[in-house]
Amino acid sequence: MNLSDFDYHLPPELIAQDPAPQRDQSRLMVLHRENGVVEHRLFRDLVEYLQPGDVLVLNETRVIPARLIGHKTDTGAQIEVLLLRRLDQGRWETLVRPGRRAGPGTRLVFGAGELTGLVMDRTDAGGRVVAFNSARPFDEVLTALGRMPLPPYIKKYPDDPQRYQTIYARQEGSAAAPTAGLHFTAELLRRIEAKGVCIVRVLLHVGLGTFRPVQVADITKHHMHAEYYEITPAAAQAVNAARKQGGRVFAVGTTTTRCLETAAKETGEIVPGAGWTEIFIYPGYCFQAIDGLVTNFHLPRSTLLMMISAFAGREKVLAAYRTAVEAGYRFFSFGDAMLIL
């Protein structure tokens, strides 16, 4: 398949720059896979589409303040470092901008010198391996110096950075938020559970694999960057038990989908475990784990748009996106949501 098959026109003014005043007041487009019918609702109405015995699966990863602004010690030139994943006690895989000025051996300093870094190597994905050093524990210094790593299309840093965290975020490690989950409130989750829906939590730390642009015309030649995931025995058991009893499995977000599909057998059974996934889901993929998907509206030509096209059909998805543009839906991380049934 060609990369251009996943393009669409989006007026820039529809790119959300701020979250909705209340999380569950975002709009919700409901797309029915069978016939392409679209409904227009609010996110709080999600509960009406769930049934007793269904499972709603959340990704409990927490975004770290992964964006560091520093400078080179030799020239004083500004350098931006985005932490992607911890390799060991002091070394991280990162993205560095401008990368051409940060070859191996480059020394970096952040803040008033509380944190220093040394570029050790280049990665196959074009990033850098950086070894950090600080007098205080690294995570403590990162909390003080780092900022939330918002996508480049968001031009304004939010007044409340916690709006870029899900309310159920627990395990730190992501370089970006699993944004489909940003719409949930504690009250909405309570209503969902009260209806007899089982809420299950898994983990996938969002890294380069989720947001790295596709740079090849033939998408089958794109290679996904590995991301760390965990599914506990209790989580796997809950999903498997519900499915055996006829319940449907709803994934909240493409990251949750990647996690579940990585761990699923051909029978749909979820196998507990932890590791690294490079799964790339695009049209032609046969889903094993999920029956429904809660997601946001994704960038043109992105692997995320390819995934939902695999789930609902490319033509139906692009038609729904055209409808969303015409109806003035808000797009991307702080935008509105879609439920695919």
C-alpha positions in Angstrom: 0.0 0.0 0.0 1.1 3.5 -0.7 1.7 6.2 1.8 -0.5 8.6 -0.2 -3.5 6.3 0.4 -3.6 7.6 3.9 -3.6 11.3 3.2 -6.5 13.8 3.8 -7.0 17.5 3.9 -7.2 19.1 7.4 -7.6 22.9 7.8 -5.0 24.0 10.4 -7.6 25.7 12.5 -9.1 22.3 13.4 -5.9 21.2 15.2 -6.8 21.6 18.9 -4.4 23.8 20.8 -6.1 23.3 24.2 -8.0 20.5 25.8 -11.8 20.7 26.3 -12.8 22.6 29.5 -14.0 19.3 30.9 -12.4 16.0 29.8 -15.7 14.1 29.0 -17.3 17.1 27.2 -15.2 16.4 24.1 -17.2 15.4 21.1 -17.5 11.7 20.2 -17.9 10.4 16.6 -19.3 6.9 16.6 -18.3 4.9 13.4 -20.1 1.6 12.8 -17.7 -0.6 10.8 -20.4 -2.8 9.2 -22.1 0.0 7.3 -20.0 3.1 7.7 -22.8 4.9 9.6 -21.6 7.8 11.7 -23.3 9.2 14.9 -22.4 12.5 16.6 -22.3 12.4 20.4 -20.4 13.6 23.4 -17.7 11.5 25.0 -19.7 11.0 28.2 -22.2 9.1 26.1 -19.6 6.3 25.6 -21.3 4.4 28.4 -24.4 3.9 26.2 -22.5 1.8 23.7 -21.0 -0.6 26.3 -22.9 -3.6 27.6 -22.7 -5.6 30.8 -19.9 -8.2 30.4 -17.8 -6.0 28.1 -14.2 -5.2 28.9 -12.7 -1.7 28.6 -8.9 -1.8 28.5 -6.8 1.2 29.5 -3.1 2.0 29.1 -1.9 3.1 32.5 1.4 4.6 31.3 2.4 8.0 32.6 4.2 10.7 30.6 7.5 11.8 32.0 8.8 15.4 31.6 10.9 14.1 28.8 11.7 17.4 27.0 15.0 18.9 28.1 16.4 22.3 26.8 20.1 22.7 27.2 23.2 23.9 25.4 26.4 22.5 24.0 29.4 23.2 26.4 31.8 24.1 23.6 29.7 26.6 21.6 26.7 27.5 23.8 24.3 26.5 21.0 20.9 25.5 22.2 20.0 21.8 22.1 16.7 20.1 22.7 16.7 16.5 23.9 13.6 14.3 24.0 14.0 11.2 26.2 12.6 8.1 24.5 13.6 5.1 26.7 16.0 4.4 29.4 18.7 1.9 28.4 20.4 1.5 31.8 21.1 3.6 34.9 22.5 6.6 33.2 22.0 6.1 29.4 18.9 7.0 27.4 17.8 6.7 23.8 16.9 10.2 22.7 16.0 12.4 19.9 18.2 15.5 19.7 17.5 18.7 17.8 19.3 20.0 15.9 20.8 16.5 15.5 23.5 17.5 13.0 25.2 19.5 15.8 25.2 16.6 18.2 27.5 13.9 17.1 29.2 11.4 19.4 31.4 13.2 21.9 29.2 16.2 22.1 28.9 17.4 25.7 25.6 19.0 26.9 24.5 20.9 30.0 21.1 21.6 31.3 19.8 24.1 33.9 22.5 25.7 35.9 24.7 22.6 35.5 22.5 20.3 37.7 22.5 17.8 34.7 25.1 17.1 32.1 25.1 14.7 29.2 27.5 13.1 26.7 26.4 11.9 23.3 27.7 8.4 23.1 26.4 7.1 19.8 23.8 7.4 16.9 20.9 5.1 16.7 19.5 3.3 13.6 16.4 5.5 13.8 18.4 8.7 13.7 18.4 9.4 17.4 21.2 9.6 19.9 22.3 7.6 22.9 23.1 10.1 25.7 24.8 9.3 29.0 23.5 11.7 31.8 25.2 12.6 35.0 23.8 14.5 38.0 24.6 15.0 41.7 21.0 14.2 42.6 19.0 11.2 41.5 18.2 11.6 37.7 14.4 11.4 38.1 14.5 14.1 40.7 16.5 16.4 38.4 14.3 15.5 35.5 11.2 16.6 37.4 12.8 19.9 38.1 14.2 20.6 34.6 12.1 18.7 32.2 8.9 19.7 30.5 5.9 17.8 29.2 6.9 16.7 25.6 3.9 18.1 23.7 3.6 17.4 20.0 5.1 20.1 17.7 1.6 21.0 16.3 0.6 22.3 19.8 2.0 25.8 19.9 1.0 26.7 23.5 2.1 25.0 26.6 -1.0 24.1 28.6 -1.8 26.0 31.8 -2.3 22.7 33.5 0.3 20.1 32.2 -1.7 17.4 34.0 -4.3 17.7 31.2 -1.7 15.8 29.1 -1.9 12.9 31.5 -4.8 10.4 31.8 -6.4 10.4 35.2 -5.4 6.7 35.7 -1.8 7.2 34.6 0.4 5.2 37.1 3.7 3.9 35.7 6.1 6.5 34.4 7.9 5.9 31.1 6.1 7.5 28.1 7.4 10.2 25.8 3.9 11.0 24.7 0.4 10.6 26.2 -2.0 7.8 25.1 -4.4 10.5 24.1 -7.6 8.6 23.7 -7.6 8.2 27.5 -7.5 11.9 28.1 -11.3 12.1 27.8 -12.0 9.9 30.8 -13.1 11.3 34.2 -13.4 9.4 37.5 -17.2 9.8 37.3 -17.4 8.4 33.8 -15.3 5.4 34.7 -17.5 4.9 37.8 -20.6 4.9 35.5 -19.0 2.4 33.1 -18.2 0.0 36.0 -21.7 0.4 37.4 -23.1 -0.8 34.1 -21.2 -4.1 34.6 -18.3 -3.4 32.4 -14.9 -4.7 33.6 -12.1 -2.1 33.5 -8.7 -3.6 32.9 -5.3 -1.9 32.9 -2.3 -2.8 30.8 0.9 -0.9 30.0 2.7 0.3 26.9 5.2 3.1 27.2 4.7 5.4 24.2 7.9 6.0 22.4 9.3 6.6 18.9 7.3 3.7 17.5 4.0 5.5 17.9 4.8 8.9 16.5 7.8 8.4 14.2 6.7 9.6 10.7 6.5 7.0 7.8 9.2 8.0 5.3 8.8 5.3 2.7 6.2 5.3 -0.1 5.5 1.6 0.3 4.2 1.4 3.9 5.0 -2.3 4.1 8.7 -1.3 4.3 8.2 0.9 7.3 9.8 -0.5 10.5 8.2 0.3 13.8 10.5 1.3 16.7 10.2 -1.1 19.7 8.0 0.0 22.7 7.9 -1.7 26.1 4.6 -3.3 27.2 3.3 -5.3 30.2 0.2 -7.4 30.7 -0.2 -8.9 34.1 -1.7 -12.4 34.6 -4.8 -10.8 36.3 -5.3 -8.4 33.3 -5.0 -11.3 30.8 -7.4 -13.5 32.9 -10.0 -10.7 33.0 -10.0 -10.1 29.3 -10.0 -13.9 28.5 -12.8 -14.6 30.9 -15.0 -11.9 29.5 -14.5 -13.0 26.0 -15.4 -16.6 26.8 -18.6 -15.3 28.2 -19.5 -13.4 25.1 -18.2 -10.0 26.2 -16.6 -7.6 23.8 -13.1 -6.1 24.3 -12.8 -2.3 23.8 -9.3 -0.9 23.6 -8.8 2.7 24.7 -6.3 4.0 22.2 -3.9 2.6 19.6 -1.3 2.0 22.2 -3.6 -0.3 24.1 -4.4 -2.0 20.8 -0.8 -2.6 20.0 -0.3 -4.1 23.5 -3.2 -6.5 23.2 -2.6 -7.5 19.7 1.1 -8.2 20.5 0.0 -10.6 23.3 -2.9 -12.3 21.5 -2.9 -15.8 20.2 -4.8 -16.6 16.9 -7.7 -17.7 19.1 -7.9 -14.3 20.7 -6.6 -15.4 24.0 -4.3 -12.9 25.7 -1.0 -14.2 27.0 0.4 -12.3 30.0 4.0 -11.1 29.9 6.3 -8.2 29.3 8.7 -7.2 26.6 9.2 -5.1 23.5 6.8 -4.9 20.6 7.5 -3.8 17.1 4.0 -4.7 15.8 2.9 -2.6 12.8 -0.8 -2.8 12.0 -2.0 -1.6 8.6 -4.8 -2.7 6.2 -4.8 -6.5 5.7 -4.0 -7.2 9.4 -6.4 -9.7 11.1 -7.3 -8.4 14.5 -7.3 -11.1 17.2 -7.9 -9.2 20.5 -10.3 -6.3 20.1 -13.9 -5.8 19.1 -14.1 -2.0 19.5 -11.7 0.9 19.7 -11.8 4.3 21.4 -9.4 6.7 19.6 -8.6 10.3 18.7 -8.4 11.7 15.2 -4.9 11.1 13.8 -2.4 12.8 11.6 -2.4 12.2 7.9 0.0 9.5 6.7 0.6 8.2 10.2 0.9 4.6 11.5 -2.1 5.4 13.8 -4.3 6.3 10.9 -3.2 3.1 9.2 -4.1 1.1 12.2 -7.7 2.3 12.5 -8.0 1.9 8.7 -7.1 -1.7 9.2 -9.8 -2.0 11.9 -12.6 -0.1 10.2 -11.6 0.0 6.5 -9.6 2.7 4.8 -12.5 4.1 2.8 -14.9 4.3 5.7 -12.3 5.9 7.9 -11.4 8.5 5.4 -15.1 9.2 4.7 -15.6 9.6 8.5 -12.6 12.0 8.6 -14.1 14.1 5.8 -17.3 14.3 7.8 -15.4 15.3 10.9 -13.7 18.1 9.0 -17.1 19.3 7.7 -18.6 19.2 11.2 -15.7 21.0 12.8 -14.4 18.3 15.0 -11.1 19.1 16.8 -8.2 17.0 15.8 -5.1 15.3 17.3 -3.9 15.1 20.9 -6.2 17.7 22.6 -9.0 17.1 20.1 -12.2 15.1 20.0 -12.6 11.3 20.0 -14.0 8.5 17.9 -15.6 5.2 18.9 -15.2 2.5 16.3 -17.7 -0.4 16.7 
